[in-house]
Amino acid sequence: MAPRCRLRFALVASGAAGLALLGCSETLSLADLPSISKLPEKLLSKEEQAKTMSQMLEKGQTHQAETAKEIEAAKAAEPAAK
């Protein structure tokens, strides 16, 4: 009789805990994600896409070149500091 009572108590307790967690998940909005059912108002044309991609590539290459110059300048300044 006692094992049955313990089993019932465990089931009731786990059910209550599950309901409490379910209620908390509804009230705590951890991430407000955008709706994927609505598309943006304006999509880029093929020409605009190509122009944007080339601008992004150019910006990346410029950034790499600037970073390389900064690294070389830091290496050159390092022996002078010693």
NUDRENDO-469728 format. One record per atom (N, C-alpha, C): residue in one letter; atom name; residue number from 1; x, y, z. Coordinates in steps of 0.05 Angstrom, whole numbers. Layout:
# residues N
+------+------+-----+--------+--------+--------+
| rest | atom |  nr |      u |      v |      w |
+------+------+-----+--------+--------+--------+
|    A |   CA | NUM |      X |      Y |      Z |
...
+------+------+-----+--------+--------+--------+
***
This chain:
# residues 82
+------+------+-----+--------+--------+--------+
| rest | atom |  nr |      u |      v |      w |
+------+------+-----+--------+--------+--------+
|    M |    N |   1 |     16 |    -24 |      0 |
|    M |   CA |   1 |      0 |      0 |      0 |
|    M |    C |   1 |     17 |     25 |      0 |
|    A |    N |   2 |     39 |     25 |     16 |
|    A |   CA |   2 |     56 |     48 |     17 |
|    A |    C |   2 |     70 |     54 |    -10 |
|    P |    N |   3 |     79 |     34 |    -25 |
|    P |   CA |   3 |     92 |     41 |    -51 |
|    P |    C |   3 |     72 |     54 |    -70 |
|    R |    N |   4 |     47 |     45 |    -69 |
|    R |   CA |   4 |     27 |     57 |    -87 |
|    R |    C |   4 |     22 |     86 |    -80 |
|    C |    N |   5 |     22 |     92 |    -54 |
|    C |   CA |   5 |     17 |    119 |    -45 |
|    C |    C |   5 |     41 |    137 |    -53 |
|    R |    N |   6 |     65 |    126 |    -51 |
|    R |   CA |   6 |     89 |    142 |    -59 |
|    R |    C |   6 |     88 |    147 |    -88 |
|    L |    N |   7 |     80 |    128 |   -104 |
|    L |   CA |   7 |     79 |    131 |   -133 |
|    L |    C |   7 |     59 |    153 |   -140 |
|    R |    N |   8 |     35 |    152 |   -128 |
|    R |   CA |   8 |     14 |    172 |   -133 |
|    R |    C |   8 |     24 |    200 |   -125 |
|    F |    N |   9 |     37 |    201 |   -102 |
|    F |   CA |   9 |     47 |    227 |    -93 |
|    F |    C |   9 |     68 |    238 |   -112 |
|    A |    N |  10 |     86 |    220 |   -122 |
|    A |   CA |  10 |    107 |    228 |   -141 |
|    A |    C |  10 |     94 |    238 |   -167 |
|    L |    N |  11 |     73 |    225 |   -177 |
|    L |   CA |  11 |     60 |    233 |   -201 |
|    L |    C |  11 |     46 |    260 |   -198 |
|    V |    N |  12 |     33 |    264 |   -175 |
|    V |   CA |  12 |     19 |    289 |   -170 |
|    V |    C |  12 |     40 |    311 |   -167 |
|    A |    N |  13 |     61 |    306 |   -153 |
|    A |   CA |  13 |     82 |    327 |   -149 |
|    A |    C |  13 |     95 |    334 |   -176 |
|    S |    N |  14 |    102 |    314 |   -192 |
|    S |   CA |  14 |    114 |    321 |   -218 |
|    S |    C |  14 |     95 |    335 |   -236 |
|    G |    N |  15 |     70 |    328 |   -235 |
|    G |   CA |  15 |     50 |    342 |   -251 |
|    G |    C |  15 |     47 |    371 |   -242 |
|    A |    N |  16 |     47 |    376 |   -216 |
|    A |   CA |  16 |     45 |    403 |   -206 |
|    A |    C |  16 |     69 |    420 |   -214 |
|    A |    N |  17 |     92 |    407 |   -212 |
|    A |   CA |  17 |    117 |    421 |   -220 |
|    A |    C |  17 |    117 |    428 |   -249 |
|    G |    N |  18 |    107 |    409 |   -265 |
|    G |   CA |  18 |    105 |    414 |   -294 |
|    G |    C |  18 |     87 |    437 |   -301 |
|    L |    N |  19 |     64 |    438 |   -288 |
|    L |   CA |  19 |     45 |    460 |   -292 |
|    L |    C |  19 |     57 |    487 |   -283 |
|    A |    N |  20 |     72 |    487 |   -261 |
|    A |   CA |  20 |     84 |    511 |   -252 |
|    A |    C |  20 |    105 |    521 |   -272 |
|    L |    N |  21 |    121 |    503 |   -283 |
|    L |   CA |  21 |    141 |    511 |   -303 |
|    L |    C |  21 |    128 |    520 |   -328 |
|    L |    N |  22 |    106 |    508 |   -336 |
|    L |   CA |  22 |     92 |    516 |   -360 |
|    L |    C |  22 |     82 |    544 |   -357 |
|    G |    N |  23 |     71 |    551 |   -334 |
|    G |   CA |  23 |     61 |    578 |   -329 |
|    G |    C |  23 |     83 |    598 |   -329 |
|    C |    N |  24 |    107 |    591 |   -318 |
|    C |   CA |  24 |    129 |    609 |   -318 |
|    C |    C |  24 |    139 |    614 |   -347 |
|    S |    N |  25 |    139 |    594 |   -363 |
|    S |   CA |  25 |    150 |    598 |   -390 |
|    S |    C |  25 |    132 |    616 |   -407 |
|    E |    N |  26 |    107 |    618 |   -400 |
|    E |   CA |  26 |     89 |    636 |   -415 |
|    E |    C |  26 |     93 |    665 |   -406 |
|    T |    N |  27 |    100 |    669 |   -381 |
|    T |   CA |  27 |    102 |    697 |   -371 |
|    T |    C |  27 |    130 |    708 |   -376 |
|    L |    N |  28 |    150 |    692 |   -377 |
|    L |   CA |  28 |    178 |    702 |   -381 |
|    L |    C |  28 |    185 |    701 |   -411 |
|    S |    N |  29 |    185 |    724 |   -423 |
|    S |   CA |  29 |    192 |    725 |   -451 |
|    S |    C |  29 |    222 |    730 |   -453 |
|    L |    N |  30 |    237 |    710 |   -457 |
|    L |   CA |  30 |    266 |    713 |   -457 |
|    L |    C |  30 |    276 |    724 |   -484 |
|    A |    N |  31 |    263 |    718 |   -505 |
|    A |   CA |  31 |    272 |    728 |   -531 |
|    A |    C |  31 |    248 |    735 |   -548 |
|    D |    N |  32 |    246 |    760 |   -556 |
|    D |   CA |  32 |    224 |    768 |   -574 |
|    D |    C |  32 |    234 |    766 |   -602 |
|    L |    N |  33 |    228 |    744 |   -615 |
|    L |   CA |  33 |    237 |    739 |   -642 |
|    L |    C |  33 |    218 |    752 |   -662 |
|    P |    N |  34 |    229 |    761 |   -685 |
|    P |   CA |  34 |    211 |    773 |   -705 |
|    P |    C |  34 |    194 |    751 |   -718 |
|    S |    N |  35 |    172 |    760 |   -728 |
|    S |   CA |  35 |    154 |    741 |   -741 |
|    S |    C |  35 |    166 |    734 |   -769 |
|    I |    N |  36 |    167 |    708 |   -774 |
|    I |   CA |  36 |    177 |    699 |   -800 |
|    I |    C |  36 |    155 |    697 |   -821 |
|    S |    N |  37 |    131 |    702 |   -813 |
|    S |   CA |  37 |    109 |    700 |   -832 |
|    S |    C |  37 |    106 |    725 |   -849 |
|    K |    N |  38 |    119 |    747 |   -840 |
|    K |   CA |  38 |    117 |    772 |   -854 |
|    K |    C |  38 |    144 |    779 |   -867 |
|    L |    N |  39 |    144 |    783 |   -893 |
|    L |   CA |  39 |    168 |    790 |   -908 |
|    L |    C |  39 |    173 |    819 |   -906 |
|    P |    N |  40 |    198 |    828 |   -909 |
|    P |   CA |  40 |    204 |    856 |   -909 |
|    P |    C |  40 |    188 |    870 |   -932 |
|    E |    N |  41 |    184 |    896 |   -929 |
|    E |   CA |  41 |    168 |    910 |   -949 |
|    E |    C |  41 |    182 |    912 |   -976 |
|    K |    N |  42 |    208 |    916 |   -975 |
|    K |   CA |  42 |    223 |    920 |  -1000 |
|    K |    C |  42 |    245 |    899 |  -1002 |
|    L |    N |  43 |    245 |    885 |  -1024 |
|    L |   CA |  43 |    266 |    866 |  -1030 |
|    L |    C |  43 |    285 |    878 |  -1051 |
|    L |    N |  44 |    310 |    872 |  -1049 |
|    L |   CA |  44 |    330 |    884 |  -1068 |
|    L |    C |  44 |    328 |    870 |  -1095 |
|    S |    N |  45 |    332 |    886 |  -1116 |
|    S |   CA |  45 |    332 |    874 |  -1143 |
|    S |    C |  45 |    360 |    861 |  -1147 |
|    K |    N |  46 |    363 |    847 |  -1169 |
|    K |   CA |  46 |    389 |    833 |  -1174 |
|    K |    C |  46 |    412 |    853 |  -1176 |
|    E |    N |  47 |    407 |    877 |  -1188 |
|    E |   CA |  47 |    428 |    897 |  -1190 |
|    E |    C |  47 |    435 |    908 |  -1163 |
|    E |    N |  48 |    415 |    913 |  -1146 |
|    E |   CA |  48 |    419 |    924 |  -1119 |
|    E |    C |  48 |    434 |    903 |  -1102 |
|    Q |    N |  49 |    427 |    878 |  -1106 |
|    Q |   CA |  49 |    441 |    857 |  -1091 |
|    Q |    C |  49 |    470 |    856 |  -1099 |
|    A |    N |  50 |    476 |    857 |  -1125 |
|    A |   CA |  50 |    503 |    856 |  -1134 |
|    A |    C |  50 |    519 |    880 |  -1124 |
|    K |    N |  51 |    507 |    904 |  -1125 |
|    K |   CA |  51 |    520 |    928 |  -1115 |
|    K |    C |  51 |    526 |    926 |  -1085 |
|    T |    N |  52 |    506 |    917 |  -1070 |
|    T |   CA |  52 |    510 |    914 |  -1041 |
|    T |    C |  52 |    532 |    894 |  -1035 |
|    M |    N |  53 |    532 |    871 |  -1049 |
|    M |   CA |  53 |    553 |    851 |  -1044 |
|    M |    C |  53 |    580 |    862 |  -1051 |
|    S |    N |  54 |    583 |    877 |  -1073 |
|    S |   CA |  54 |    609 |    887 |  -1079 |
|    S |    C |  54 |    618 |    908 |  -1059 |
|    Q |    N |  55 |    600 |    924 |  -1048 |
|    Q |   CA |  55 |    606 |    943 |  -1027 |
|    Q |    C |  55 |    616 |    928 |  -1002 |
|    M |    N |  56 |    602 |    907 |   -995 |
|    M |   CA |  56 |    610 |    891 |   -971 |
|    M |    C |  56 |    637 |    878 |   -975 |
|    L |    N |  57 |    643 |    868 |   -999 |
|    L |   CA |  57 |    669 |    856 |  -1004 |
|    L |    C |  57 |    691 |    877 |  -1003 |
|    E |    N |  58 |    685 |    900 |  -1014 |
|    E |   CA |  58 |    705 |    921 |  -1014 |
|    E |    C |  58 |    711 |    931 |   -985 |
|    K |    N |  59 |    690 |    933 |   -970 |
|    K |   CA |  59 |    693 |    941 |   -942 |
|    K |    C |  59 |    709 |    920 |   -926 |
|    G |    N |  60 |    705 |    894 |   -931 |
|    G |   CA |  60 |    720 |    873 |   -918 |
|    G |    C |  60 |    749 |    874 |   -926 |
|    Q |    N |  61 |    755 |    878 |   -951 |
|    Q |   CA |  61 |    782 |    880 |   -960 |
|    Q |    C |  61 |    797 |    904 |   -949 |
|    T |    N |  62 |    783 |    927 |   -947 |
|    T |   CA |  62 |    795 |    951 |   -936 |
|    T |    C |  62 |    801 |    946 |   -906 |
|    H |    N |  63 |    782 |    933 |   -893 |
|    H |   CA |  63 |    786 |    927 |   -864 |
|    H |    C |  63 |    810 |    909 |   -860 |
|    Q |    N |  64 |    813 |    889 |   -877 |
|    Q |   CA |  64 |    836 |    871 |   -875 |
|    Q |    C |  64 |    862 |    886 |   -879 |
|    A |    N |  65 |    862 |    903 |   -899 |
|    A |   CA |  65 |    887 |    918 |   -905 |
|    A |    C |  65 |    894 |    937 |   -882 |
|    E |    N |  66 |    874 |    950 |   -871 |
|    E |   CA |  66 |    879 |    968 |   -848 |
|    E |    C |  66 |    889 |    953 |   -824 |
|    T |    N |  67 |    877 |    930 |   -819 |
|    T |   CA |  67 |    886 |    913 |   -797 |
|    T |    C |  67 |    915 |    904 |   -800 |
|    A |    N |  68 |    921 |    896 |   -825 |
|    A |   CA |  68 |    949 |    887 |   -830 |
|    A |    C |  68 |    969 |    910 |   -825 |
|    K |    N |  69 |    961 |    934 |   -834 |
|    K |   CA |  69 |    978 |    958 |   -829 |
|    K |    C |  69 |    982 |    963 |   -799 |
|    E |    N |  70 |    960 |    960 |   -784 |
|    E |   CA |  70 |    961 |    965 |   -755 |
|    E |    C |  70 |    979 |    944 |   -742 |
|    I |    N |  71 |    977 |    919 |   -751 |
|    I |   CA |  71 |    994 |    897 |   -739 |
|    I |    C |  71 |   1024 |    903 |   -745 |
|    E |    N |  72 |   1030 |    911 |   -770 |
|    E |   CA |  72 |   1057 |    917 |   -778 |
|    E |    C |  72 |   1068 |    941 |   -762 |
|    A |    N |  73 |   1051 |    961 |   -758 |
|    A |   CA |  73 |   1059 |    984 |   -742 |
|    A |    C |  73 |   1065 |    976 |   -713 |
|    A |    N |  74 |   1048 |    959 |   -702 |
|    A |   CA |  74 |   1052 |    950 |   -675 |
|    A |    C |  74 |   1078 |    933 |   -672 |
|    K |    N |  75 |   1084 |    917 |   -692 |
|    K |   CA |  75 |   1108 |    901 |   -692 |
|    K |    C |  75 |   1133 |    919 |   -694 |
|    A |    N |  76 |   1131 |    940 |   -711 |
|    A |   CA |  76 |   1153 |    958 |   -714 |
|    A |    C |  76 |   1158 |    975 |   -688 |
|    A |    N |  77 |   1136 |    981 |   -674 |
|    A |   CA |  77 |   1138 |    997 |   -650 |
|    A |    C |  77 |   1148 |    980 |   -626 |
|    E |    N |  78 |   1143 |    954 |   -627 |
|    E |   CA |  78 |   1151 |    937 |   -605 |
|    E |    C |  78 |   1181 |    936 |   -600 |
|    P |    N |  79 |   1199 |    933 |   -620 |
|    P |   CA |  79 |   1227 |    933 |   -614 |
|    P |    C |  79 |   1237 |    961 |   -603 |
|    A |    N |  80 |   1224 |    982 |   -612 |
|    A |   CA |  80 |   1232 |   1008 |   -603 |
|    A |    C |  80 |   1225 |   1013 |   -574 |
|    A |    N |  81 |   1204 |    999 |   -565 |
|    A |   CA |  81 |   1196 |   1002 |   -537 |
|    A |    C |  81 |   1215 |    988 |   -518 |
|    K |    N |  82 |   1230 |    968 |   -527 |
|    K |   CA |  82 |   1248 |    953 |   -510 |
|    K |    C |  82 |   1273 |    967 |   -505 |
+------+------+-----+--------+--------+--------+
***
